[in-house]
């Protein structure tokens, strides 16, 4: 009877440990599972994820001539 009790306690400990890890690492595990699901999907195209109309990007070579041409005001501090 002692072996059965030990086995049940071990199974309960493993189940509680699994639940603890699932709860503690939920965001990380969800991202990983989503990545696995995407990689296993044969119809997945990574180019479809990029929505260029919704993303705002700064230019690589911004034109500072407009800002430099604006007149500056002189402030005299007394």
C-alpha positions as CSV (number, residue, x, y, z in Angstrom):
1,X,0.0,0.0,0.0
2,X,3.0,2.3,0.6
3,X,4.0,2.1,-3.1
4,X,0.6,3.1,-4.3
5,X,0.5,6.1,-1.9
6,X,4.0,7.1,-3.1
7,X,3.0,6.9,-6.7
8,X,-0.1,9.0,-6.2
9,X,1.8,11.6,-4.3
10,X,4.4,11.7,-7.1
11,X,1.7,12.0,-9.8
12,X,0.0,14.9,-7.9
13,X,3.4,16.6,-7.5
14,X,4.1,16.4,-11.2
15,X,0.6,17.7,-12.0
16,X,0.9,20.6,-9.6
17,X,4.4,21.4,-11.0
18,X,3.1,21.4,-14.5
19,X,0.3,23.8,-13.6
20,X,2.7,26.1,-11.8
21,X,5.0,26.3,-14.8
22,X,2.0,26.9,-17.1
23,X,0.7,29.8,-15.0
24,X,4.1,31.4,-14.3
25,X,5.4,31.3,-17.8
26,X,2.1,31.8,-19.7
27,X,3.1,34.8,-21.9
28,X,6.3,33.2,-23.0
29,X,4.7,29.8,-23.6
30,X,1.8,31.4,-25.7
31,X,4.3,33.2,-28.0
32,X,6.3,30.0,-28.4
33,X,3.2,27.9,-29.2
34,X,2.0,30.5,-31.7
35,X,5.4,30.4,-33.4
36,X,5.3,26.6,-33.6
37,X,1.7,26.7,-35.0
38,X,2.9,29.2,-37.7
39,X,5.9,27.1,-38.6
40,X,3.8,24.0,-38.9
41,X,1.2,25.7,-41.1
42,X,1.9,25.0,-44.8
43,X,-0.2,27.9,-45.9
44,X,1.6,30.5,-43.7
45,X,3.4,33.3,-45.6
46,X,5.6,35.6,-43.4
47,X,5.1,38.4,-45.9
48,X,1.4,38.6,-45.0
49,X,2.2,39.6,-41.5
50,X,3.7,43.0,-42.5
51,X,1.0,45.6,-42.9
52,X,2.8,48.5,-44.5
53,X,-0.2,50.8,-44.4
54,X,-0.6,50.6,-40.7
55,X,3.0,50.8,-39.7
56,X,4.6,54.3,-39.4
57,X,8.2,54.3,-40.3
58,X,10.7,57.2,-40.1
59,X,12.7,57.9,-43.2
60,X,16.2,56.6,-43.3
61,X,17.6,60.0,-44.5
62,X,15.3,62.7,-43.1
63,X,15.3,66.1,-44.8
64,X,16.4,68.6,-42.2
65,X,16.5,71.5,-44.6
66,X,13.0,72.5,-43.8
67,X,13.7,72.7,-40.1
68,X,17.0,74.6,-40.7
69,X,15.3,77.1,-43.0
70,X,12.8,78.1,-40.3
71,X,13.7,81.5,-38.7
72,X,14.9,81.2,-35.1
73,X,14.0,83.7,-32.5
74,X,16.6,85.2,-30.2
75,X,15.8,85.2,-26.5
76,X,17.6,87.7,-24.3
77,X,18.1,86.5,-20.8
78,X,18.7,89.1,-18.1
